[in-house]
């Protein structure tokens, strides 16, 4: 018995896996659905047909190719993804079983699974492309995350600042965002981190930055995809579902550690000199400073 579409990933992932077998008409339809995912796929079939210039029967054949029983089945999956993407810890607690015995062993085993699954979800080409963007000395980098995920953005920015110049951690206060947007240029990079219970203000920030100068946006998100994805040139989607009351950021921290190491290795002659100068200018404890002088 073959797997149901929902058991093998999101609709977005299913479309990407099927991309090589799609006809020109189906590629046009998939582009429309992915351009405002998942909302474009939730429109009435006739609206989608008009917008994509694809007939309603062709849309039905397309969703059948993805493995769905019909257009309604396809839309039910999109609705399910929307609900998954907005679950709170209260929702997650009611949907999971507590890890009663050997809690830490089971928890770390699940964390290891998340790392493996997330590693498979990011291709070598994706990782190298983002690593190259962050290594380009001609580009400035701006980073920002949501209420909790900003910790991931800060972790990356604090390390990148020691490795290369032109790294900016954007203030979490929206009142200051115009100052950062006014400094952005088309060749710059905006890294946004946004996981489920997506933050509307981050989406607005991405939209304004994109309209201002058309810079590249790198989005670090989950498999349900932040709405910011429609503005992103590169999307790094991770598995965050730990099966417990809280989502796990372990894959996100592993990813940014890999990225900052990739940038350091790619720019080591310049990075090593900057780190050396950085360390020489750090404030030292009084006793350590005295020992260096003696």
Steps between C-alpha positions, in 0.01 A plus 500: 500500500650835398537790741235773503622843380482642854731225630781602265525871577322825435332592173794729427742209537280276286495759219877538512557126489270474198648804324696305237190310386270804477374627166534867403137556603556329836816702561300819446239378747760394758672839471171671585441274802855546631498878442264552795514169678273357633233765451503495119405133509202570724317712244200350315610283209353741245693793651825301480416401143450864398813624682728231354332472161462128564168319458316352798536142362877557469512611864318183601749287304788690662386428857437137402860480376609612848300211647179668616151360451377833368522878538316495833745245639786722380355806675439304822872425513583871460257586781661235720843654435367843595371364831829320569689822435311690769497249784584632847667302782150434636398342169818295483456369854155360427626331181804328649576231754728595791844341512450330834802272541860565396389850409843642416608198293178507298517876460859499372420208268214703351732801468746287305217397267408864442860578404512212250163590347592867471833416340313306230261790438782738398689416183874548459430762233268694734750503783790601276295777338407654835855453628633687197251784551609544861868488398479778239693800640313737268169424670384616839299253706191583704351244740175480695276236656170475683417507870699185574674430171691829520736306729603299194553818295703657781714189538589513131555876490729507805729243341490654153594840645829352620562335162416784260392866493159626392283284726193664656270352761170679438326636808194309615322835540298571182536875554869466407446289188487794253857588598622155395290488184635839387855356523422190294621467139407253229820297546444458876363192678213489751490186714164443671418222746129424541347181638137401553270747671654719234549865584297733280737793565792301354301438184432874471870574556595256222247657264623855565867404468430313176309791351764751613794354311429144388774349716533123543310354795614175660225341708562242771164343581318172557336249268167685514669812361479851636301741278833679451582224250331696220771768529796266554759409238627213717297296748662268752213292643569298814314239705414655837228261619649332808181314588485690830335814632775719345646513151871431479754752365788251510505466120494879462802548725682215323427664164629844602810344658569328170442824307728712716772233479455487122544879480810493721663223295417669169648834611767377741789733398280804569298339781808392696641852490171647613469251786855582606428874502164437669665304783768766544231764559284302740467630856708273723447433871730716714718210616545366144583848368767544771659165421526594130671827586753340735 
